[in-house]
Amino acid sequence: MSSPDARGRETVLAYSGGTIDRASNQRTDPAFLAATLAAPGSRVIPMWRDRCIVSGDPAVPVILTASGASGASGFGAVLEAAAETVFLGFGEGAGLFAADLSPLEESRAVELAGGERALDVRAFVSALRPPEAALLGYARGMLYWHRHQQYCGTCGSSTTSGHGGHLRSCQNPDCARQHFPRVEPAVIMLVERGDAPRRCLLARHQGSAPDGFSTLAGFVGVSESLEDAVRREVAEETGVLVGTVTYLGSQGWPFPSGLMVGFRATALTEAVTPDGDEVLEARWFTPAQLRELATARGRIGREDSIGHYLMRSWLAETS
């Protein structure tokens, strides 16, 4: 998603800004899918256990194009070996697919795709244009879903793929439940005080470095609004009560299937009591202190995350 910064300019968050046509109204037609896959110029993204197959340094993702030629590696060999092939849509007039080579040994998958190694997209996302990162995240999330939806959650029977990989159907005729890819919404928020001096609340979570402070976040509960989730998570993890909650932007987070919804929240109380479970330490930072922290660490949070955007935009409002 594009989100306005403090000066009203549009900021495209990582894994957002996708430009392909997902062709949702066409993927239910098997003949259409077969013709699209067989058409000259169609492309496939080979992946291995949630990792992109890449070559070069800096890493460049391998995307194979149909050429009509056969061989021990390449487009046709990848499709033949894939445990699942998912139709992603159209880009630049050509069909786009993702192929899962996870059942193979890593070295064999890399060889078959003509790459050099398998690498998490988060390791090289800074070198990608937003549409490229969005496409790779889409492919990663869809293939992950297929590997973890092999059985029906209602009756336990096996499921099979349909609709170009956007549906799995239970094979038990007495159940026949249809399963669709789901996203898991989570809120992520920068909490600030409304009085002087200007401060924001950051936390150090389990597993973080001693100076690894970041924004608060948490999953949305059943029958809970996004705003209520912000208030609950902040109160549970830090003991701080929140009043006004303002939406700032969202980010697809395919690790494995999240949707991060970003907010700015105004605190009603100041005393901080970390829960000691998820949050080990939490405290208020002035803009100067946050800049000092960023300088010491070389960055503010993960640069590909919406949390980085929330902190950076807050700092940008201070002259």
N, C-alpha and C positions, 0 to 999 in steps of 0.2 A: 504494500500500500504506500502511496505517497502521503506524507504528513508535513504540514507547514511548520517551519522552524520559527524562531523568535522574530525574524524579519519578514515572515510571510512567504518565504521561498519554499519550494517543494523539495522534500527529502525522501528519496526512495530507500526504504529499508532493505537489508539483505534478504534474499529469498522471495522478494516481492518484485513487482514490476514486470510480471510475465506478459508476453506479447502473443503467445500462440493461441490459435482457435481450438478450443477443446472439443468442438463438434459433438456436443452432448446429444443432439437430436439425431445423429447418424450412427452412433456406435452400437445401436441395437440390431443393426442389419449385418449378418454374417457375410453376405456376398460383398457388401461395401467394404468391410474390413479386409477381406481376402484380396480384393482388387487393389485397395490402398497399399497393403503390405507388398504386393507383387509389382507395384508401379515403379518405373525407373525413377531414381532420385529419392525414394523413400529412405528414411534413416532410422537407425536403431542405436540406443544408448545401452551398452552392456554394463552390468553392475555385478559386483560380487559381495554378498553379505553386507549390504548397506554402504559399500564403498564404490566410488567411481574407478574405472580402469583408466589410467592416465599414462602419458608419455612426456618426456622432456623435463627440463628444469629451467624456469618454473613449470609446474605441472599444467598440462593441457588435457582435458578429458577426451577420451576416444569416442567418436560418434561415427558409426559406419554407414556408408551409403550403398544402396543396392546398385549393382553394376551389371547383373546378369551373368557374371563369371562365377564359377564354383571353385572350391579349393579347400585346403585343410584349415584355413582360418578366414576370418572376414565375416561379412554380413550373413551369408547363408549358413555358415558353420555355427555362428553364434545362435541363430534362430533354431537350428536343429538341436543344439545342446541345451537350450534354455528350459528351465523348469516352468517358467511363466513368461509370457509376452503380453505386454499391456499397451493398448493404443492410448497415446497421450493427446493427439490432436494433429493440427497442421501448422507448420511453420515455413514461411517463404514458399508456400504452395505445395509442399511435400508432406507426406505422412510422417509422423514421429512416433516411435515405439520405444519401450524400455524392455530389456531382456535380462532375466535373473539367472546368473550362472552360479549361484550359491552352492548347489550340490557338488560342484567340481572342486578339486584342490585349487588353491589360489594360483599357483604357478601355471596350471593348465588353463584356468579361466583367462589369465592375463595373456598367455600365448595365443589362445583361440581368438581373442579380440585384437591381437596385434599391438598390444600395449607394452608397458614396461613394469608397472606395479599397480596395486590397488590402494586408493587413498580416500580418506573421508573428505567430503566436499568442504567441511569447515576448515580443513588445513590449508586450502588454497582459494577460498572464496574471495579474498581481497583482490585476487588477480582476475576475477570474472566480472563481466558486465552484468547488471541486474537481471536482464532476461535470461542469461545463461545460468546464473545461480538459481533463479526461480525454476527453470526447466529441470535442472539436476535435482533440486529439492523435491519437485513433483514426482520425478521418476523414483527417487529413493523412497519416498513415503508410500507410493502405490505398491512397490515390490515388497516392502516390509509388511504391509497389510496382508498381502496374499500369503506370505510365509506364516503369518500368525492367525489366519482364518481358515485353516485346513479342515477344521471340524466345527460343526454347528454348536453354538453356545446353548441351544435349547434342548437338543436331544443327544448330542455327541456324535452324530453320524458324519460321514465325510461330506465335504462340499466340493463343488466344481465351479470353474470360472465361466463367466458369460459377459455379454455386453462389452466386449473388447477389454475385459479385465476390470470393469467397474461394478461387477456384481459377482457374488458367490452364492450358489443355491444349495440348500441341504438336499441330499440324495435320498433321504428317508421319505417315501411318499405320504406317510402319515403326519409328517411335519412340514416338509417342503418350504421351510422358512428361507426368505431371501435376505442376504447380508450385503450391506453397502459400506463403502469406506466411510469412516467416521473421524472427526477431529475432536481433540480434547481441549476445550477452552480453558485458558488460565489468565488471571489478571496479573499485571506487573505495574508497580506504582512508585512514583517518587512522592514521598510525603514531605510537606514543608510546613513551617510555622508561618502564621499570618502576621506576626508581630516582629519587631526589630530586636536583635539583629537577624538578618535573613539567614535561615538555616534549613537544611534538608536532612532527613533521617535515612541512614544507610546501615546495613547489617552485614555481619560476617557469619556465613553459614557453615554447617558441618562440612569438613573437608577443605575449607578455604585456607589460603595462606594467612599469616598473622595480619597482613595489611590488605587482605582480599575483601574489602567492603563493596557491597553492591546494593541495588534496589531490592525491595521486598517483592515477593511474588507467591502465587499459589493457585491451585486449581479451583474452578467454580464448582460448588456443590449442587446437588439435586434440588430443583425448585428454588434456586437462588439467583437473584439478579447480579449483574456484573458489579454494580455499585455496592451491593450488600457484601459481595465476596471481598471487595477491597477493604471495607470496614472490618469484616470478620478477621481476615488474614493479618492485618496490621495489629489489631487488638490481641489476637492469639499469640503472635510471635514476639511482640514488643511491649504489650500493655498500653500502647498509645491509642487514644480514641480519635476517630476521624469524623469530620463533618462533611464539607463540600467535596464532591468527587467529580472531576472533569475529564472527559475522554480526550485523548490526544492522538491515538493512532493504533493500528494493529499490524501484526506480522505473522505470516505463516512460519511455523517452526517445525519442520518435518523430522524431528529427532525424538520420538518417531512420528508423532502425528498431532503436534500441538498447534494451537492458535493463540498467540500472545496478544492480549488486549491491553494497551497502555493507558495509564491515567496519571493525572496530577491530583493529589489529595491534600486537603488542609487539616492539620492536626488541631484538636480541641484541647489536648493535654500535652504535657511536656515530659513527665517522668517516664523513664524507659526501664522496662523489666523484661529482658530476654527470656524466652521460654526454656533455654538451655537444651533443647532437643534439636530443632531445626536451626535455630538462631543461637549462636554462642555469644555474640556480642553485638550491640547496636548502640549507636550514638548519633548526635546531631553534628553536622558539618556546616561551617560557613563556606561561602564561595572560595575564600582564600585557602581554607583547609582542604577543600576538595581538589583545588588546583595543585596543592602541595602533594596530596596523595597521588594524583594522576602523574605528576612529575617523577615521584619516587618509583612508581610501578611502570612508567612508560606508556600508560594508557588508562582509560576509565572503563572498567568492565570489558566484556567481550566486544570487540569492534563490530561483529556481525549481529549483535543482539539489540533489541529495542531498548533494553536497559541502558546501553551505552548512549542511545539517542536521548532518552529521558534525562540523563545526567548532563549530557552535553548541551541540550537545549536550555536546561535550567541555568547552567553557567553562562550561556550566551546572553541571558537577560540581565546580567550584572555588568555594568560598564566598568 
